[in-house]
Every structure is written in C-alpha cells, then in structure tokens.
C-alpha cells in the first residue's frame, strides 16, 4: 500500500501513480518531479517550505492549503479548512482536524488556526496524513486503510499517544512520521511499532538521513 509513496523527511511525501504526482508538505525534496497538486497541512516551516515548493511547481500545479498558507501562494490555490471535501481529477480528499490539546503544546497548533490533516482516496485505498496534531476527538471517527501519524512529541503526539490513536481508528497499516528530524529519535519508529500492536506498522526509510540521535 506504500509502494507509490516516497518519504523525504518529517511529514513530506510524494505519491505518484496513474499519471498523477502529488506532494504533501514538501520539504527536503531530493528528486523533484513536476507536481500536479501540492497539499499543505499548516504554516510551520517544516511543512510549508517555499524553496521546495519551487522545485516541484509548474504553471499547472494546483495547491490545497489552509487559508493563512493559501494567502502566501500564487497560482491555482484552493483554501481549505477542516471537513472540506476536495477533488483533484480522480483523487478525492477530505481535510480533517489537526490541533493540539496537550497543555504544553497548545500554542504550537491552536484549534482556531483551522490547520488540517488530509484523508486521501488514491486508487481506491484511503490514506490519512495527520499533519501536526494530538489525538483529538474528531479523529476517532476516521475509517482509513493507512494512517500516517506524527510520533516525535514536543509539537505533536509522542509514541504512546500516536499508538493510542491508531488503536482507536484501526487502520490496516500505520506509518510513523515526524520523527528523527527536528524532534524525536530514529529509534522512535520501532518503539511505535511495539506500542501500536496489534495494529500493523510499516517503517519507511526517508530519502534524507535522520538528523536527531
């Protein structure tokens, strides 16, 4: 279910299939291909990185982003907010809530910012890309095949919290992200796999080397 995905670092992914290439939070792009669409979850520099956007954008690239990010972009831009239904060719997506509830994190991703994660339908398989979030109540209703969740702590869920989320929504496959860069250790991936049991976990290898110990 992950064969069409490339993980670059943090929460940055590319999906390529059926003549379409999309990027999610591009940062650290090592092998740029022209983007048909770019989806941004929020305004922090490790998710909204203009240098990397410029590597992949063309005159035809369509952008989906929360309003504060959309205001910084030019071209074909669609402002999004939680619960919006989105369409790009054969690809459908729903923007979902992404915010902090942990008292020590509230200032990092306030609910009032209307930042998002996305649930994509890509070729009949549903993928949840969480963006930066805690385990917030709106997420318990998700029904997806694959859940890509942050595990690094400090700004997002840590390993136990992320494991609790995937146990709640019961995807066929869980994929940890947002660790080993900026915050979180590369070993957190294996810790997450143990904590998420019996949910199946697959650890992807980023194209950029991990930076944290």
N, C-alpha and C positions, 0 to 999 in steps of 0.2 A: 504493500500500500504506500510505500515511501519511495519507490523507485524513480518517480518523476520529480522528486524534491532534491534540492541542493541546500545544505545549511552552511551559511557563511560564518556567522558569529552571532552571539546574543539572540535576537529574535528575527534575524534576517534570513529569508528563504527565497528560493526561486522554484516555481513549478512550471514545467514545460511539457506540453502534450497536445496532440491533435492540432498542431499548427499555431498554438497559442502559448505565449510566455508571460507569466505574471510574477511580480516580485511583491514580497511583503516586508515592510520595514527594511529596505535595502541599506546595508552598512557593511563595509569590508568586501565589496564585490571583487572577486578575483578573476572572473572570466565573463566579462559583460556581454550579454546578448541583448538585442533590442527588445524593449518591454512593450507588450501590447497594453498592459494595465499594471498600475502600481497601487497597492493598498497600504495605507499608513495608519497605525493604531493611535499614535499620540505624538506630542511635540518634543519629547526629550531627544537629545542629540544622538543617542544610540539607537533611535528608531526613525527619526526624521533627519536624514543626513543628505544635504543638498549635493555635496560632491559626488556621492554615489548615485543619487538620482540622475545627475547629469551624465553619468557613464552609460545609463541604460535608456534614457528617454529619447523619443523621436517626436516628429511633428504629429504623429498619430497616437501617441501614448495617452491613455485615459487614467486619471487619478481619482482615487476614492480616499477621503481623509476627513477627520473631524474639522469642524468649521475653523478653529484657530490655525490649523495647519493648512487647510484649503485656501485661506486668505493669503498665505505666503507663496502659493504656487500659481503658475500661469499655464495657459492652455486649456485642455478639456478636463475640468475639475468638478467632481461631484462632492459637495459637503455631506457628511454623514453624521448620524447620531445613533445611540443605542436603539435597537429594534427596527431600524430601517431595513427594508428589503431592496437588494441591489441586483442588477442584471448587467452582464457583460458578455454578449454573444450567447454561447451555450452555457456559460458559467453563471450560477446564481450564488448569492451570498447574503447573509444577514449580519448586520452589525449588532454586537451584544455588549452588555455592560462590562466595564473594566475600571475598577477603582479600589482604593484602599479602605479597609475597615479597622485594621490594627492601629491602636492608639499612637504608636511610634512612627507610623507611616502616613498618617492622614494627609500631611502636607505634600506628599510626593505625587499622588494621583487622586485628587479630590473628585468625588462623585459629580460635583457641579460642573466640572470641565467637559462632561459628556464625551470622554475618550472611550475607545472601543477595543474589543476583540472582534474576530470575524468567524462565522461558520460558513464554509465554502462547500458547494456541491461541485465536485470535479470528476466528471465522467461517471457519475453515479455513486461515488464514495464521498462521505461527508467528513470534513476536516475542521476542527476547531483550533484556531490560532488565538491564544488568550490575550496577546499584548501584555501589558503590565497590570497585574491585578492581584487582589487577595481572593480567598474563597468567599465570594459574595453570594447572597441568597438567590439572586436571579439565575445563577449558573446551574443550580441543582436540577433545573428542568431541561437542561440540554440533553439531546439524544444524538450522538455522533459516532462515527466509526473510529476516528482517530482524534486524539486530544493532544495538542502541543501546548505545554504548560510551563511557566517560569518556575524555577526552583531555587534561585540564588539567595533569597532572603534580602534583608535590608530595605529594598524598594518594592519587593513583591513577596508572594508566598515563599516560604522556605520548604525544605524537603517534606517534613511531616504534613504541612498544610496542603501542599500540592498533591501529596498522596491521598489525603482525605478527599480532595475534590474529585480525583479520578475514580476513587472507590464509590463516590456518590453517583457519578454520571455513568460509570461502567462502559467506557468505550471498548471496542475490540483491541485497541492498541493505544498506549500512552507514550508520548515522546517528550523528554525533558529539554528545556531550552533556558536561555538567560542565566547561564552559569559558566564559570571559567573565564569570563570577560567582565571586567568592572567589579563584579562581586561573585562570590561563590567559587568553590573549588572544583577542578575537573573530576574529583572523586565523588562529587555530589550526585553524578549520574547513576553510579552503581548503588549509592545509598537510596536514591529514589526508587530504583528498580526493586530493592528489597522491601521498602516501606509500602509500595503500591500493590504488592502481592495480595490477591491473586490476579489483579489486572496485568495483562501482558505489557511489558515495556521494551521499547527498542531504543538503543542509544545511537544517535547519528554522530558522525565524525565531521567537525567543521572544516572548511577549506583553509581557514586561518588557524594558526596554532593557538592553543589556550594560553592565556596571559597570567592567570592567577595561580597561586600554589594550591 
